[in-house]
Amino acid sequence: MDLHKINMGELKGLDHGALRQVEKDVRKSLMKIRMDIYTAKSAQGAKVRGLKKSLARVLTVQNQAKASSASGTNSPKAKKTK
């Protein structure tokens, strides 16, 4: 799985343990690239943005799963209208 281009479909098919592992992998990659930039070993600044987006996707799927298990449904909460 390419950590820079993770899509929501791939993530929704994973169980809780696999999502946690993907989160750890993305965080490690992000930390490594940031340290490489800081120590001037490489100029991979564009990859940081992709990894941040991937991390946000992983956390979103985790939070959706947590919310659906707490409410007992698989659908997201409906927005209130005025």
Wavefront OBJ file of the C-alpha trace (Angstrom):
o trace
v 0.000 0.000 0.000
v 1.438 3.353 -1.067
v 1.271 5.575 1.992
v 1.263 8.751 -0.094
v -1.862 7.827 -2.059
v -4.227 5.990 0.231
v -7.878 6.229 -0.763
v -10.922 5.940 1.455
v -12.094 2.711 -0.200
v -8.930 0.895 0.839
v -9.171 2.194 4.375
v -12.836 1.350 4.923
v -12.073 -2.299 4.152
v -9.510 -2.574 6.956
v -10.209 -3.660 10.513
v -9.270 -1.629 13.599
v -5.854 -3.242 14.080
v -4.849 -2.724 10.467
v -5.947 0.919 10.627
v -3.767 1.458 13.698
v -0.811 -0.102 11.868
v -1.338 2.118 8.815
v -1.537 5.139 11.134
v 1.778 4.181 12.752
v 3.416 3.650 9.358
v 2.241 7.017 8.046
v 3.415 8.793 11.194
v 6.851 7.104 10.969
v 7.215 8.039 7.300
v 6.199 11.608 8.026
v 8.696 11.853 10.873
v 11.485 10.398 8.723
v 10.862 12.809 5.865
v 10.703 15.767 8.246
v 14.044 14.756 9.771
v 15.579 14.303 6.304
v 14.449 17.804 5.368
v 15.771 19.215 8.632
v 19.178 17.574 8.209
v 19.221 18.556 4.497
v 19.575 14.952 3.320
v 16.764 15.390 0.837
v 14.237 17.859 -0.462
v 11.036 15.801 -0.271
v 8.775 18.578 0.923
v 5.971 17.593 -1.453
v 5.700 14.160 0.148
v 4.897 15.726 3.521
v 1.630 17.110 2.171
v 0.585 13.721 0.781
v 1.410 11.974 4.032
v -0.565 14.526 6.037
v -3.586 13.914 3.835
v -3.186 10.151 4.211
v -2.969 10.494 7.980
v -6.127 12.612 7.991
v -7.943 9.953 5.953
v -6.877 7.192 8.348
v -7.973 9.178 11.389
v -11.293 10.034 9.717
v -12.073 6.373 9.051
v -11.102 5.469 12.625
v -13.370 8.175 14.047
v -16.255 7.159 11.778
v -15.890 3.555 12.901
v -15.802 4.628 16.539
v -18.893 6.810 16.115
v -20.844 4.119 14.273
v -20.019 1.488 16.897
v -21.068 3.859 19.673
v -24.396 4.690 18.038
v -24.988 1.180 16.750
v -25.447 2.204 13.113
v -23.212 2.275 10.078
v -24.512 5.565 8.720
v -22.995 8.917 9.644
v -24.975 11.265 11.848
v -27.478 13.432 10.025
v -26.832 17.142 10.098
v -29.403 19.312 11.796
v -31.118 21.846 9.618
v -32.648 25.119 10.661
l 1 2 3 4 5 6 7 8 9 10 11 12 13 14 15 16 17 18 19 20 21 22 23 24 25 26 27 28 29 30 31 32 33 34 35 36 37 38 39 40 41 42 43 44 45 46 47 48 49 50 51 52 53 54 55 56 57 58 59 60 61 62 63 64 65 66 67 68 69 70 71 72 73 74 75 76 77 78 79 80 81 82
